[in-house]
Amino acid sequence: MHVFIAGATGAVGRSLVPLLVRHGHTVTGTTRSPAKAAELRALGAEAVVVDGLDRAGMIDAVAAAAPDAVVHQMTALGGEIDLRRFARSFAPTDRLRTEGTDHLLEAARRAGVERVVAQSFTGHQDARVGDWLRTEDDPWDPEPPAQLRDAVRAIGHLERAVTGAGGVALRYGGFYGPGSGMAPGAEQWELIRARKMPIVGDGGGVWSFTHVEDAAGSVLAALERWTPGEVYNVVDDDPAPVREWLPEAARIIGARPPRHLPRWVGRLLGEHVVVMMCELRGSSNAKAKARLGWEPLHPSWRDGLAQLARDERAARPVAA
Ligand SMILES: NC(=O)c1ccc[n+]([C@@H]2O[C@H](COP(=O)([O-])OP(=O)(O)OC[C@H]3O[C@@H](n4cnc5c(N)ncnc54)[C@H](OP(=O)(O)O)[C@@H]3O)[C@@H](O)[C@H]2O)c1
């Protein structure tokens, strides 16, 4: 199969390109940077330099590649997230999830491509009542906190547009692994190491995690076992409340235990902080396992993070 990946140079893309090539597929990947185009070619892909917000450019790029499938992995979350101005940090990604999705779907339709797989997210949109583990069919939060509202709206747009066009949306959990924000040297890992990520309130919010290799594996599964118009949670087997995963992550990273902040202090940063720390729901991966035959290579973030920490120690120069 010839697969066109929009946003092929990110944390997921760098894992996905070689995986598809190993499985005998041909890949065309996009980037906005000529330097990264060379990196894509080194991974075995054809490279196209195009911006996902450039409608005509994307239509031309997909038409020229004439692929069998199109994959949307464009986000702009790689940099630092300003917790107080969460919505502002997410705004470029919201655009890629709305306008970027629309351009890509139009490009796919014009090129006669039926298989479209897009990156979505699970966690922020779930209603904050009832069970702590959610399926794809569970209701969304009718009133997300102000700083999450646009992001939830953009995710909703992406999922409706993609599944409405017969494509598949894959809802990932919090990413960790090489190239993501949760890896040695990256933002979240270093915040935990520096004890700058506190537990707010009872820390009862449940987070689901996804290793970037498993995110890539789910795209392969979705393309090969095609199920049009579906949404899948792609998360590991070990959803855990913040009060459990954050101290364990700190221990694995070799940091001191996280600090605690009362709920009212967290609220000074914004209601969304309290929601993410105390009210978030975890996600079930049962549907992806049953329908796509997908199994996480990293069933638990505990082992996945420990592996990253071991790799970091092994890479450290030995003192003379
Ligand atoms: N999911 C969440 O809610 C969340 C929250 C906080 C942090 N994060 C972090 O966000 C990252 C997400 O991983 P990821 O692989 O999705 O993202 P990523 O590593 O940031 O990669 C994003 C991809 O999108 C492309 N891209 C960005 N803007 C584009 C544009 N205007 N037009 C076309 N392509 C564009 C980039 O390509 P070029 O730059 O090469 O053009 C790149 O290939 C991880 O580091 C994760 O830890 C995620």
The ligand as a Tripos MOL2 file, in Angstrom:
@<TRIPOS>MOLECULE
LIG
   48    52     1     0     0
SMALL
NO_CHARGES

@<TRIPOS>ATOM
      1 N1         -1.6460   14.7990   22.8420 N.am      1 LIG1
      2 C1         -1.5810   15.8010   23.7090 C.2       1 LIG1
      3 O1         -2.5730   16.2980   24.2130 O.2       1 LIG1
      4 C2         -0.2450   16.3690   24.1030 C.ar      1 LIG1
      5 C3         -0.1560   17.2890   25.1360 C.ar      1 LIG1
      6 C4          1.0830   17.8390   25.4640 C.ar      1 LIG1
      7 C5          2.2020   17.4660   24.7360 C.ar      1 LIG1
      8 N2          2.0830   16.5590   23.7470 N.ar      1 LIG1
      9 C6          3.2910   16.2330   23.0060 C.3       1 LIG1
     10 O2          3.0290   16.5440   21.6440 O.3       1 LIG1
     11 C7          3.7680   15.6930   20.8180 C.3       1 LIG1
     12 C8          2.7840   14.9830   19.9180 C.3       1 LIG1
     13 O3          3.4600   14.0700   19.0910 O.3       1 LIG1
     14 P1          3.1940   14.1700   17.5530 P.3       1 LIG1
     15 O4          4.0420   13.1890   16.8000 O.co2     1 LIG1
     16 O5          1.7400   14.1920   17.3080 O.co2     1 LIG1
     17 O6          3.6870   15.6690   17.2800 O.3       1 LIG1
     18 P2          5.0720   16.2470   16.9790 P.3       1 LIG1
     19 O7          6.1510   15.3610   17.4040 O.co2     1 LIG1
     20 O8          5.0720   17.6490   17.4680 O.co2     1 LIG1
     21 O9          4.9650   16.2610   15.3680 O.3       1 LIG1
     22 C9          4.0530   17.0400   14.7370 C.3       1 LIG1
     23 C10         4.0800   16.7790   13.2290 C.3       1 LIG1
     24 O10         3.1730   17.7230   12.6780 O.3       1 LIG1
     25 C11         3.8360   18.4550   11.6760 C.3       1 LIG1
     26 N3          3.3000   19.7990   11.6110 N.ar      1 LIG1
     27 C12         3.2400   20.7320   12.5880 C.ar      1 LIG1
     28 N4          2.6680   21.8740   12.1210 N.ar      1 LIG1
     29 C13         2.3590   21.6250   10.8090 C.ar      1 LIG1
     30 C14         1.7590   22.3890    9.7840 C.ar      1 LIG1
     31 N5          1.3410   23.6590    9.9750 N.pl3     1 LIG1
     32 N6          1.5960   21.8150    8.5790 N.ar      1 LIG1
     33 C15         2.0210   20.5540    8.3440 C.ar      1 LIG1
     34 N7          2.5950   19.7760    9.2710 N.ar      1 LIG1
     35 C16         2.7650   20.3110   10.4860 C.ar      1 LIG1
     36 C17         5.3110   18.4270   12.0250 C.3       1 LIG1
     37 O11         6.0220   18.5270   10.8170 O.3       1 LIG1
     38 P3          7.2110   19.5770   10.4910 P.3       1 LIG1
     39 O12         7.5270   20.3330   11.7340 O.co2     1 LIG1
     40 O13         8.3280   18.7140   10.0110 O.co2     1 LIG1
     41 O14         6.6340   20.4160    9.3980 O.co2     1 LIG1
     42 C18         5.4380   17.0320   12.6170 C.3       1 LIG1
     43 O15         5.6580   16.1040   11.5900 O.3       1 LIG1
     44 C19         4.5110   14.7680   21.7310 C.3       1 LIG1
     45 O16         5.7730   15.3250   22.0070 O.3       1 LIG1
     46 C20         3.6680   14.7860   22.9830 C.3       1 LIG1
     47 O17         4.3640   14.3720   24.1280 O.3       1 LIG1
     48 C21         0.8840   16.0070   23.4100 C.ar      1 LIG1
@<TRIPOS>BOND
     1     1     2 1
     2     2     3 2
     3     2     4 1
     4     4     5 ar
     5     4    48 ar
     6     5     6 ar
     7     6     7 ar
     8     7     8 ar
     9     8     9 1
    10     8    48 ar
    11     9    10 1
    12     9    46 1
    13    10    11 1
    14    11    12 1
    15    11    44 1
    16    12    13 1
    17    13    14 1
    18    14    15 2
    19    14    16 1
    20    14    17 1
    21    17    18 1
    22    18    19 2
    23    18    20 1
    24    18    21 1
    25    21    22 1
    26    22    23 1
    27    23    24 1
    28    23    42 1
    29    24    25 1
    30    25    26 1
    31    25    36 1
    32    26    27 ar
    33    26    35 ar
    34    27    28 ar
    35    28    29 ar
    36    29    30 ar
    37    29    35 ar
    38    30    31 1
    39    30    32 ar
    40    32    33 ar
    41    33    34 ar
    42    34    35 ar
    43    36    37 1
    44    36    42 1
    45    37    38 1
    46    38    39 2
    47    38    40 1
    48    38    41 1
    49    42    43 1
    50    44    45 1
    51    44    46 1
    52    46    47 1
@<TRIPOS>SUBSTRUCTURE
     1 LIG1         1 GROUP 0 **** ****
